[in-house]
Amino acid sequence: MKETNADEGQSEPKDIGAVIAALADWRGKTLGRMRKLIKETDPEVQEELKWRGTPTWSHEGIICTGESYKSVVKLTFAKGALLDDPAPLFNSSLEGNARRAIDIHEGEEVDGPAFKSLVRQAVALNIAGKTKAAKKAK
């Protein structure tokens, strides 16, 4: 007997724009705004869908991922624990040694300049890590 998939017949989104468009409510608007801020901060950012269609932004390593849930849009910074966050924007996943996340609820708006600072720091950290790895390899 063939197993049926509840999503059968529905195509997976091909890019982050399609994921955002599929979220036809506040979550799509929020994720779209955060995507715009990321791209303004780092025009060289690479966008892709990973792990079952999770929007992911990278530059010499993962900067952050953007997930949407029923009541929250979550932006998880892979190396968030190493970033200076004076605003503070990180309000989730605070207990770990690596990741930090920003949970955005309906009606909330993230401080754009503070968010861009986190993105710049994450990119710089990724680039510095690649440089150190290259030096070790020589």
C-alpha positions, 0 to 999 in steps of 0.5 A: 500500500502506497503511503500518502503525503498530506502535502502531495500535489503541492510544490515546495517553494523554490526560493525565499521570495516564494516562502514569503509570498506563501505567508499571506499575513503579518508573518510574510510582511515581517519576514519580508522586512527582515530579508530586506534589512539583511540584503541592504546590510550585505548585498553579497548575502547568499539566500537559499532554502535549507532543512525542509525549506527554511530561509537561510542567509549566508556569507562565508557561513550562515548568518541567520535562518528565518522560520515562521510559526503560528504566532512568531517569526524566529530569526536564529543567528548561528553564532549569535552568542558571540555578537554584541547585542546592546539593543538587546534584540535577542530574546530567545535561545539565550541558554546555548553557547552558540545560537541566539534568536529574535522572536518577533510576534504580531505587531512587534517591529525590530529596530532596523539599525540594531538588526543591521549591526547584528548582521554586519557582526555575523558577516565579519565573524564568518569572514574572520573564521574563514581567514583563520582557517585558511592561515591554519591550512598553510 
